[in-house]
Amino acid sequence: MSKPRVAILISGRGSNMEGLIRAAQAQGYPAKIVLVLSNKEDAPGLDIARKLGVTAEAVSTKPFGKDREAHERMIDARLQAAGVEIVCLAGYMRLLTPYLVGRWAGRMLNIHPSLLPAYPGLDTHARALAAGEQKHGCTVHLVTEGMDEGPILAQAEVPILPGDTEAALAARVLAQEHILYPVALAALAEKIRLPEAAPRP
Ligand code: GRF
């Protein structure tokens, strides 16, 4: 049975992207990473993807001005042309419109650096430290219209240690992200490959 074809959307360094690509290079992994797209032309992750043998392109937002949906139509055209079935957001720092979210409902994942529903949005590590939390972590969820609100697929916890800095905590969470995201993608890929129920005679 063929493996679902996956695209990764990034905006920056792409360490989660790299983790997904490397995981998918293992023979038994149930999904194939076929495309990386970035909204930033200078995203360091683009070169990392190319060095790992994955087609990687920037789709600049500049020609589209404030028309976010027009940019997303261009992204979607690239995804369709590459035969993509699952999209992974990995540090894609752009709010999505209902258009792209609707096109990929149930097939678009995001990784977020907190134990959702706690700390949606930015600066999650600093906010968890400031609140005196004892644990923190990361979440993989399906993307819906509300930011960081979609159904949770997987989470990993880390302790917050005495004297932790934001950087130390971020590094501890990131190490877990790199483990969690490939596992969550594999689970979704297996699920969408389940044979449809046979029609009743
Ligand atoms: C990660 O912390 C991820 O959880 C968040 O953005 C960051 C992206 O980092 N959504 P990288 O580009 O994968 O290194």
Residues whose N, C-alpha, C, O or C-beta is under 5 A from the ligand:
A	BS01	GRF	G12 R13 G14 S15 N16 M17 A90 G91 I111 H112 P113
